């Protein structure tokens, strides 16, 4: 039997990398997948892939930093499927690079909203339904920045540290309701390192994005970056009953880089 047969899984932050790979993997393993991001056209493309392979997908555009939109999205899922079994929080915002003494408050607030508050809102609204049904698995995608802290990325590092501690706290709060909450702490993921933070870091170092990714790969014992499908595979494990005894865990997926 498929590992997520008859389950309903929300994937928030469905981009071309981790989010897409996870959505396709969940669908292949039998889940009805809810696709969440701000851009409807991207969601519809991935929904078409899922349906072409015989799966089921619901397109649910939403800005996860907007409380009302998150509440509406979760209500739509419950109205459509009657339950929520899995939530994967992949949406984030990394922002630019600043020493703290030069950090604009507006930039700090944007990163906190996109990388932490949005995760909280999704967790909160989904948990209200999971508690009632007495089961569920939440998977928050975090970063090594939340364990060690990266220079000129204090806003992002603090936000991801918040995601890590939110994961621990929620595991204690909802475990008695049969709900598990875990986080995947990713290192550099191939194809994901193209946001403004990566562009700023490359420019600061006088390198192209490809050169920067090459440097990251050399830090790994495997000589490469993490692949989006590898994150999806770990998310599948955490979503399934195979990890039924695991909660409150921060699982490193870094291709062996152990700087944190």
N, C-alpha and C positions, 0 to 999 in steps of 0.2 A: 504493500500500500504506500501511496505517496506520503511523505513525511508531514505535510500540512493539509491533508485531505479534509475538505469541508471547513477549513478555517477561514477567517476574514482578517486580512492583514493590511494595515495602513502603512504606506511608505511616504514619509514627508521629506521633501527635498529630492525630487526625482529629476536629476540632471543626467548628463550623458555618461557619467562614470559609475560611482558606487550606487546611486539611487536606481539607475536603469538596470544594472546588473542584479541588484537585490530584488527589484520588482519582477523581473523575468524569472529569476530563480524561485521565488515564492510561488509564482503562478505555475511553473513547471512541476512543483511539488504539491499541487492541488489546491492552493489557496485562491480565494477571490481577493484580488488586490485592488486597493484604493490608491490612486495616484494623486499626490498632492504637490503642487508647486504653483508659482504665480503665472506661468506661461501655459495657457491652454493648448496651444499648438504642439508644444513638446510633449505634453501628456497624451494628447490624442495619437501622436505617432507611436508612442510606447504601448498605448492601449491596443492599437492596431496590430502590433507585433504579438502581443499576448493573445489576442483573439484569433489571429491567424494560426497560432500554434494550438488552438483548442482551449485556451484558458478564458478566464473571466476577469474583466477589469472595469472599474468605475473611475471616471475622470472627475476629480473634485478640486478645481483650482481654488487656491486660498493663499493668502499671505499669513504665514504662521505667527507673525509679530502682531497681528490684529486680533484682539480677543474675540470680537464678534464674528470674524470670519472663521476662526478656529472652532468656535461653538457651533456655527452653522454647518461646517464641514462634518464635524462629528455627528451632529444630528442627522445629516443626510445619510451617513454610513449606517447608523442604527435604524433609520426608517427603511433603508434598502435591504439590509441583511439581517437585522434583528440582534446583532451582537458585534463585538470587536474582540478578536483573540490576540492580535499582535499589533504593536505600534513600533515602527522603526523611525527614529528621529535622525535624519541625515542632513537636514537643512542647517545652514550656518552662514556666517558672514565674517570674513577675516579682517577686513579693513586694510588701511595702509600702514606704513612703518613710521613710528615716531619714538624718540626718547620721551620718557614721561614728562620731563620738564617742558617739552614742546607740544604735548598732547592737547589738541583742541577738545573741549568738553563734548562738542557735537559728535566728534569721531568716536570718543569713548562710549557715548550713549548709543550710537548706531551699532557698534560691535556688541555691546551688552544686550541690546534688543534682539539682534539677529542671531547671536551665538548662544545666548543663555535664556532670555525671557521667552523667546519663541519655543524653545524646548520645554520650558516650564508650562507654558500654556497648553501645548499638545499633551504633555503628561497629565496635567490636571483634568482637562476635559475628558480624555479617554478613561482615566482612572475612575471617574464618577460612574461610568458604565461597567467597567471591569469589576469594581467592588460589588455592584449589584448582582452580577452574574457569578461572582466567586471564582474567577480564573482570569488568566491573561499573562502575556509576556511583553515587557517593554525593553527595547534595545536603543540606547542612546549612543550615537557616534561621537566620540570625543577625539582628543589629540594629545600627543606627547607634550605639547605646549602647556597643557593643564597639569602636568606632573613636574616638569622642570622649569618652565618659563623660558621664553625666547627673548633675546635682546631686541629692543625696539618694537616688541609685540606685547607690551604689558596688558593692553586691553583684551586682546585675544587670549593670552595666557590666563588671565584672571577669569574670563568667561568660561573657558574650558575646565579650569579648576572648579568652577561653580557647577558645571555639568557633572563632573566626577563626584562631587560631594552631594549633589542632588540625587544622583543614582544611589549612593549609599543610604541616604536618609529615607528615600522612598521605599527601598527594600525593607527597611525596618517598619515603616508605616503600614505597608499593604501586604506584607508577607502572610499575615494571619487570614487574609482573604483569598489565599491561593494564587497571588499575583507575584511574578518574579520581575525584577528590574536589574538589568546589567548594562555595561557599557563596553564598546569596542574602542580601544585607544589606538588610533592609527598613526603610523609614521607617514613618510612621504609616499603618496599613492600616485602611480603613473596615470597621467591624463587629468588628474585633479589639481595639479599645481600650476594653474594658469590664471588664478585670480589676481586681484590688485596687489595683495601681499607678496605673491611670488614675483610679479612683474617688478615691484619696487625693490625686492631683494636682489633680483638679477641686475637691475640697473645700478644699484649701489655697489655691486661686486664687479661691474664692468663685463658681465657675461650675458649670453642669450639664455632663454628659458631652457633650451636643449643642453647647454653647457652646465647650467645650474642643476638640472636633473641628473646629469652625468656625475657631478660632484656628490649629490645625495646618494646615488647608486654605489659609489666607491666606499661609502661609510658602512655599507651592509656586508656582513660575512657572505651573503649570497651574491653580492655584486650587482644588485638590482633593487628597484623600488617594489613596493607592494602593488599587486594588481587589483582592480576593482572587483573582479570575480572572487578573489580570495576573501575580501571583506564580505561579499554576499554569502559565501560559503559559511563563514563564521556566524553571520546573522541568521542563516537558516538553522544552524545548530542551536543557537540561543532561542529561536522561535519555536523549535520543536520540543517534543517530550524527551528527546535525548539529553537535554540539559535540565531536566525537571528538578534536580537537587541544587541548582546553582542560582544564587541571587546575590545582589550587592557586589558583584565582581567587576573589576576593571581589567579587561583582557587585552594585553598588548599584541598588536599585529603590525610589526615594524620591519619585517625582513631581517630580523636579528640585530637591528640597531638598538643599543641598550643605554643611550645617553641619559635616559630617564628611568 
